[in-house]
Amino acid sequence: MTEQQTGIDDVPASQDVGEIPEIGIGMLGYAFMGKAHSNALRTIPSITWPPPLVPRLVAIAGRNEEAVANAARRYGYERWTSDWRDIVADAAIGLFDNGGPNSLHAEPTIAAAEAGKHVLCEKPLGRDADESYEIWQRVAATGVKHLCGFNYRFVPAVRLAREMIDADELGEIRHFRGRYLQDWGDDPSLDTWRFQPDEAGSGALGDLGTHVVDLARFLVGEISTVSGLVRTFLEGRRVDDALEAAAEFEQGAVGTIEATRLALGRRNAFQWEINGSKGSLAFDMERLNELQVFRADGDRARGFKTVLVSETDHPFWGFWWPPGHIVGWGDTFVHEIHHLLRAIAEDADVAPHGATFEDGYRAAEVCDAIVRSSTSGERVTVAYRT
C-alpha cells in the first residue's frame, strides 16, 4: 500500500493521541494563503489520523496589527505579532510557514531555516530565478526540510496521473498543454501587492504560470527550451497580464504553457492535457475530482472516459470519505502539509512528490527564460544552476 493510500482506516483502535508529538507552527501571512494553510493545519489532526505530528498553532505574523490580531483569534493561534522576527526567534516553533507576499519570501524563510526551523514557503519561491536560487541554496545548506507550496501536486487526480505515467500507462509522452486562466485581474484600479513589481516580481507569470510550469515538470519532466510571449494589456499596469510559451522537454516532448488573469468568465480554470503513444490524460481544476482518461488499446469510438478519483485505492483517499464523496480545493493543502509533516517526523525526503526549494528555483528559471524569450524574440535554452 502506498503512502497516499494510508489513513484513518489503518489506525489501531488502541492508538493514543498522547503518543503523537507536537510541532509548533509559526505562520507569516494572514490573508489568502494564511487562511488556507491555517485551515489545513487545524484539519490535519482529525482527518489524517494519526497525524505524523500534531500542529500547535503558536504564532502568526502580519504587517497590519488589527488584521493579524483578528486572524490569530479566528484561526486559533496562541499569539500574534507584527514582526516575523519574533517567530524566527521563538524556540517553541519548529515549522515556519511563509504565506506572505513574494517580497517577504527570501529573508524570513532563510532566517527561519538558519535558526533550525523547517520551512514551507508559498510559490513563487522568489521574485525571480536569482532570488529563488539564493533561497534554495541557503536553506538547503542548513539541512532542514523545505517545501515550496505547489499544492496542485496534491490533487488526487494529479497524483493518480503521475502514478499512471510512472507505470508507463501512457507510453512515450509526446505533448503537454497547460493553461491557467482567471478573470479577476481585469480591473485597472487593483493596487494590491500582486500588482507591484517590487513586491510580486511578476504578474500572471509568477502567480499562475509558475503553477503550470511546476505541473509540467512534475508530470512530464524537465523543460529544456522555451519560446515565449509576455504581455501587459491594461494601461498603467506594471506587471504582466498574460503569457504564452512553447516548450520543449528534455525527454523529447513538446508543450504549451499559457496563463492570464484577464480571461473573462474563467474563475479558476487550471486545465492540462498530456498525450502519449498509449493514451492521453486531461484535467480541469474546476472539476477537481475528475480525470479524463483515454487508452489507445480501448474502443476509440468511445473517446475519453471520466474517472471520478474518489475510490479507496486512489491517492490520499484513506484520509477522507466513502467512495464518491468528493474533496475540495482547500483539501490539497491538507495533503501537502501532511506530506511535509511526515517528512519531518520520519526524516524522509520531501521529493519527488513534494516540491522542494530546488523545484521552486527551477520553475523560476523557466519563467525567467520565458521573459527573456519574449524580450529577444528568440527561442531560449533554460540553463539550470546546481
C-alpha positions as CSV (number, residue, x, y, z in Angstrom):
1,M,0.0,0.0,0.0
2,T,1.4,3.4,-0.9
3,E,1.8,6.4,1.4
4,Q,-1.1,8.2,-0.2
5,Q,-3.5,5.2,0.4
6,T,-2.9,5.0,4.2
7,G,-5.2,6.9,6.5
8,I,-7.9,6.6,9.2
9,D,-8.9,3.0,8.4
10,D,-5.3,1.8,9.1
11,V,-5.2,3.1,12.7
12,P,-5.2,0.6,15.6
13,A,-8.1,1.2,17.9
14,S,-5.8,1.4,20.9
15,Q,-3.7,4.3,19.5
16,D,-3.5,7.1,21.9
17,V,-3.2,10.7,20.6
18,G,-1.0,11.5,23.5
19,E,1.7,9.4,21.9
20,I,2.0,11.8,18.9
21,P,4.5,14.6,19.3
22,E,3.5,18.2,18.6
23,I,5.3,20.6,16.3
24,G,4.9,24.4,16.9
25,I,3.8,26.4,13.9
26,G,4.7,29.9,13.1
27,M,2.8,31.5,10.2
28,L,3.7,34.6,8.2
29,G,0.7,36.0,6.4
30,Y,-3.0,36.1,7.5
31,A,-4.8,36.6,4.2
32,F,-5.5,34.1,1.3
33,M,-2.6,31.7,1.9
34,G,-2.6,32.2,5.7
35,K,-6.2,31.2,5.8
36,A,-5.7,28.2,3.5
37,H,-2.7,26.9,5.4
38,S,-4.2,27.5,8.8
39,N,-7.4,25.7,7.9
40,A,-5.3,22.7,6.7
41,L,-3.2,22.7,9.9
42,R,-6.3,22.6,12.1
43,T,-7.8,19.8,9.9
44,I,-4.8,17.5,9.9
45,P,-5.1,16.2,13.5
46,S,-8.6,14.9,13.0
47,I,-8.7,13.9,9.3
48,T,-5.3,12.3,8.8
49,W,-5.5,10.3,12.0
50,P,-3.0,9.6,13.4
51,P,-1.1,12.6,12.1
52,P,2.7,12.3,11.9
53,L,2.9,15.3,14.1
54,V,0.2,17.4,15.8
55,P,0.4,21.0,14.6
56,R,0.3,23.5,17.5
57,L,-0.6,26.9,16.2
58,V,1.8,29.1,18.2
59,A,2.1,32.4,16.5
60,I,1.0,34.3,13.4
61,A,2.7,37.4,12.0
62,G,1.5,40.2,9.6
63,R,2.1,43.8,8.9
64,N,-1.4,45.1,9.9
65,E,-1.7,44.7,13.7
66,E,-5.5,44.8,13.7
67,A,-5.8,42.4,10.9
68,V,-3.3,39.9,12.3
69,A,-4.8,40.1,15.8
70,N,-8.2,39.2,14.3
71,A,-6.6,36.4,12.3
72,A,-4.9,34.9,15.3
73,R,-8.3,34.8,17.1
74,R,-10.1,33.4,14.0
75,Y,-7.6,30.7,13.1
76,G,-6.7,29.7,16.7
77,Y,-3.1,30.9,17.1
78,E,-1.9,31.4,20.7
79,R,-0.5,34.8,19.9
80,W,0.2,37.3,17.1
81,T,3.0,39.7,16.2
82,S,3.6,42.4,13.6
83,D,7.3,41.3,13.3
84,W,8.2,38.0,11.7
85,R,11.5,38.0,13.6
86,D,9.6,37.2,16.8
87,I,8.6,33.9,15.2
88,V,12.1,33.1,14.0
89,A,13.4,33.7,17.5
90,D,10.7,31.5,19.2
91,A,12.1,28.2,20.3
92,A,8.6,26.7,20.6
93,I,8.2,26.9,16.8
94,G,9.5,24.0,14.7
95,L,7.9,24.8,11.3
96,F,7.9,28.3,9.8
97,D,5.1,28.6,7.2
98,N,5.5,31.5,4.9
99,G,2.3,32.6,3.2
100,G,3.4,36.3,2.9
101,P,3.8,38.5,-0.1
102,N,6.6,37.4,-2.6
103,S,8.9,40.2,-1.3
104,L,8.8,38.5,2.1
105,H,9.7,35.1,0.9
106,A,13.5,35.3,1.0
107,E,14.7,37.0,4.2
108,P,12.2,35.4,6.7
109,T,12.4,31.9,5.1
110,I,16.2,31.9,5.1
111,A,16.3,33.3,8.7
112,A,13.9,30.7,9.9
113,A,15.9,27.9,8.3
114,E,19.2,29.2,9.7
115,A,17.5,29.2,13.1
116,G,16.9,25.5,12.7
117,K,13.2,25.6,11.8
118,H,11.7,23.5,8.9
119,V,10.2,25.8,6.3
120,L,7.3,25.9,3.9
121,C,7.2,28.8,1.5
122,E,4.4,29.6,-0.9
123,K,5.1,29.8,-4.6
124,P,6.7,31.5,-6.4
125,L,9.7,30.8,-4.2
126,G,11.3,34.1,-5.1
127,R,10.6,37.1,-7.3
128,D,13.0,35.8,-10.0
129,A,15.4,33.0,-10.5
130,D,18.3,34.7,-8.8
131,E,16.4,35.2,-5.6
132,S,14.9,31.7,-5.8
133,Y,18.4,30.2,-6.2
134,E,19.7,32.1,-3.2
135,I,16.7,30.9,-1.1
136,W,17.2,27.3,-2.2
137,Q,21.0,27.3,-1.6
138,R,21.0,28.9,1.8
139,V,18.1,26.9,3.1
140,A,19.4,23.6,1.8
141,A,22.8,24.3,3.5
142,T,21.0,24.2,6.9
143,G,19.7,20.7,6.5
144,V,16.1,21.5,7.4
145,K,13.2,20.1,5.5
146,H,11.9,22.6,2.9
147,L,8.8,22.6,0.7
148,C,7.6,25.1,-1.9
149,G,3.9,25.5,-2.0
150,F,2.9,24.0,-5.3
151,N,-0.3,22.5,-3.8
152,Y,-1.7,21.2,-7.1
153,R,0.8,18.3,-6.9
154,F,-1.5,17.1,-4.1
155,V,-4.8,17.0,-6.1
156,P,-5.8,13.3,-6.1
157,A,-6.4,13.3,-9.8
158,V,-3.0,14.9,-10.4
159,R,-1.3,12.3,-8.2
160,L,-3.2,9.5,-10.0
161,A,-1.9,10.9,-13.3
162,R,1.6,10.8,-12.0
163,E,1.2,7.2,-10.9
164,M,-0.1,6.2,-14.3
165,I,2.7,8.0,-16.1
166,D,5.3,6.4,-13.8
167,A,3.7,3.0,-14.6
168,D,4.2,3.7,-18.4
169,E,0.4,3.6,-19.0
170,L,0.7,6.5,-21.4
171,G,3.8,5.2,-23.2
172,E,6.1,7.8,-24.8
173,I,4.9,11.3,-23.7
174,R,4.6,13.5,-26.8
175,H,2.6,16.6,-25.9
176,F,1.8,18.7,-22.8
177,R,-0.8,21.5,-22.9
178,G,-1.3,23.5,-19.8
179,R,-3.2,26.7,-19.2
180,Y,-4.2,28.6,-16.0
181,L,-7.0,31.2,-16.6
182,Q,-8.6,33.6,-14.2
183,D,-10.5,36.8,-14.8
184,W,-10.2,38.8,-11.6
185,G,-7.3,40.9,-12.8
186,D,-9.3,42.7,-15.4
187,D,-9.7,45.8,-13.2
188,P,-7.2,48.7,-13.7
189,S,-7.9,50.0,-10.2
190,L,-6.4,47.0,-8.5
191,D,-3.4,48.1,-6.4
192,T,-2.6,45.2,-4.1
193,W,0.9,43.8,-3.7
194,R,0.3,41.4,-6.5
195,F,0.4,44.3,-9.0
196,Q,3.6,45.9,-7.6
197,P,6.8,44.7,-9.3
198,D,8.9,45.2,-6.2
199,E,6.6,43.1,-4.1
200,A,5.3,40.5,-6.6
201,G,8.2,40.3,-9.1
202,S,5.8,39.5,-11.9
203,G,2.1,39.3,-12.6
204,A,0.3,36.3,-14.1
205,L,3.6,34.7,-14.8
206,G,4.6,34.2,-11.1
207,D,1.0,33.9,-9.8
208,L,-0.4,31.4,-12.3
209,G,2.2,30.5,-14.9
210,T,4.6,29.1,-12.3
211,H,1.9,26.5,-11.4
212,V,1.7,25.4,-15.0
213,V,5.4,25.1,-15.2
214,D,5.6,23.1,-12.0
215,L,2.9,20.6,-13.1
216,A,4.6,20.2,-16.5
217,R,7.9,19.4,-14.7
218,F,6.1,17.1,-12.2
219,L,4.2,15.1,-14.8
220,V,6.4,15.2,-17.9
221,G,9.9,16.2,-16.8
222,E,12.5,19.0,-17.1
223,I,11.9,21.8,-19.6
224,S,14.9,22.4,-21.8
225,T,13.9,25.3,-24.2
226,V,11.1,27.9,-24.3
227,S,9.8,30.4,-26.9
228,G,7.6,32.9,-25.1
229,L,5.4,36.0,-25.3
230,V,4.6,38.1,-22.3
231,R,2.2,40.9,-22.5
232,T,0.6,43.7,-20.3
233,F,-2.7,44.9,-21.6
234,L,-4.1,47.3,-19.0
235,E,-2.9,50.8,-19.2
236,G,-0.7,51.8,-16.3
237,R,-0.2,48.3,-15.0
238,R,3.5,47.4,-14.2
239,V,3.3,43.6,-14.2
240,D,2.4,41.2,-16.9
241,D,-1.2,40.3,-17.6
242,A,-0.7,37.2,-19.8
243,L,1.9,34.8,-21.2
244,E,2.1,32.2,-23.9
245,A,5.0,29.9,-24.4
246,A,6.0,26.9,-26.4
247,A,8.2,24.4,-24.6
248,E,10.5,21.5,-25.3
249,F,11.1,18.9,-22.7
250,E,14.5,17.1,-22.1
251,Q,13.0,13.7,-23.0
252,G,11.6,15.0,-26.3
253,A,8.0,16.0,-25.7
254,V,6.7,19.4,-26.8
255,G,4.2,21.5,-25.0
256,T,2.5,24.8,-24.4
257,I,2.2,27.0,-21.3
258,E,-0.5,29.7,-21.0
259,A,-1.6,31.9,-18.1
260,T,-3.6,35.1,-17.7
261,R,-5.7,36.9,-15.1
262,L,-7.8,38.5,-17.9
263,A,-9.8,35.6,-19.3
264,L,-13.3,36.8,-18.7
265,G,-15.6,34.1,-17.4
266,R,-12.8,31.9,-16.2
267,R,-12.8,32.0,-12.4
268,N,-10.1,29.5,-11.6
269,A,-9.5,27.3,-14.7
270,F,-6.3,25.3,-14.4
271,Q,-6.5,22.8,-17.3
272,W,-3.9,20.5,-18.7
273,E,-3.7,17.6,-21.2
274,I,-1.0,15.0,-21.8
275,N,-0.8,12.9,-24.9
276,G,1.3,9.7,-25.1
277,S,1.8,6.8,-27.5
278,K,-0.5,4.6,-25.5
279,G,-3.1,7.1,-24.3
280,S,-4.0,10.6,-23.0
281,L,-5.0,12.3,-19.8
282,A,-6.8,15.5,-19.3
283,F,-7.7,17.5,-16.2
284,D,-9.7,20.7,-15.3
285,M,-9.4,22.0,-11.8
286,E,-13.0,23.3,-11.9
287,R,-13.9,19.6,-12.0
288,L,-11.3,18.8,-9.3
289,N,-12.2,15.2,-8.6
290,E,-12.3,14.0,-12.2
291,L,-9.5,12.8,-14.5
292,Q,-10.2,12.2,-18.2
293,V,-8.5,9.0,-19.4
294,F,-8.2,7.7,-23.0
295,R,-6.4,4.4,-23.7
296,A,-5.3,3.6,-27.3
297,D,-6.0,-0.1,-26.8
298,G,-9.6,0.5,-25.9
299,D,-12.6,1.4,-28.0
300,R,-11.5,4.6,-29.8
301,A,-15.1,5.4,-30.7
302,R,-15.9,5.9,-27.0
303,G,-13.4,8.6,-26.6
304,F,-12.2,9.8,-23.1
305,K,-13.5,8.1,-20.0
306,T,-14.3,10.2,-16.9
307,V,-12.8,8.7,-13.8
308,L,-14.1,10.0,-10.5
309,V,-10.9,9.9,-8.4
310,S,-12.6,9.0,-5.1
311,E,-12.1,5.3,-4.7
312,T,-10.4,3.7,-1.7
313,D,-7.3,2.8,-3.7
314,H,-6.9,6.3,-5.2
315,P,-4.3,8.7,-3.9
316,F,-5.0,10.3,-0.4
317,W,-8.4,8.7,-0.1
318,G,-7.6,6.8,3.1
319,F,-7.9,10.2,4.8
320,W,-11.4,11.1,3.7
321,W,-14.9,9.8,3.0
322,P,-16.6,6.8,1.3
323,P,-16.2,6.5,-2.5
324,G,-17.9,9.2,-4.4
325,H,-17.9,11.7,-1.6
326,I,-15.6,14.3,-3.2
327,V,-13.0,16.6,-1.7
328,G,-12.4,20.3,-2.3
329,W,-9.7,22.8,-3.3
330,G,-8.7,23.5,0.3
331,D,-8.1,19.8,1.0
332,T,-5.0,19.9,-1.3
333,F,-3.2,21.9,1.5
334,V,-4.1,19.2,4.0
335,H,-2.4,16.6,1.7
336,E,0.6,18.9,1.1
337,I,1.3,19.9,4.7
338,H,0.7,16.3,5.9
339,H,3.4,15.2,3.4
340,L,5.8,17.8,4.9
341,L,5.0,16.8,8.5
342,R,5.6,13.1,7.6
343,A,9.0,14.0,6.1
344,I,9.9,15.9,9.3
345,A,8.7,13.2,11.6
346,E,10.4,10.3,9.7
347,D,13.4,12.3,8.4
348,A,12.2,11.4,4.9
349,D,12.7,13.2,1.6
350,V,10.2,15.8,0.5
351,A,10.9,15.0,-3.1
352,P,9.8,13.7,-5.5
353,H,6.1,14.1,-4.8
354,G,6.5,17.3,-2.8
355,A,8.1,20.3,-4.4
356,T,11.4,21.2,-2.7
357,F,13.0,24.6,-2.9
358,E,15.1,23.3,-5.8
359,D,11.8,22.7,-7.6
360,G,10.8,26.3,-6.8
361,Y,14.0,27.6,-8.2
362,R,13.8,25.5,-11.4
363,A,10.2,26.7,-12.0
364,A,11.5,30.3,-11.6
365,E,14.3,29.6,-14.0
366,V,11.8,28.5,-16.7
367,C,9.7,31.6,-16.0
368,D,12.7,33.9,-16.4
369,A,13.6,32.2,-19.6
370,I,10.0,32.9,-20.9
371,V,10.6,36.6,-20.2
372,R,14.0,36.6,-21.9
373,S,12.5,34.9,-25.0
374,S,9.7,37.5,-25.1
375,T,12.2,40.3,-24.9
376,S,14.6,38.9,-27.5
377,G,12.0,37.3,-29.8
378,E,14.2,34.2,-29.8
379,R,13.9,30.6,-28.5
380,V,15.8,30.3,-25.2
381,T,17.6,27.4,-23.7
382,V,16.9,27.0,-20.0
383,A,20.1,26.9,-18.0
384,Y,19.7,25.4,-14.5
385,R,22.3,26.1,-11.8
386,T,23.4,23.5,-9.3
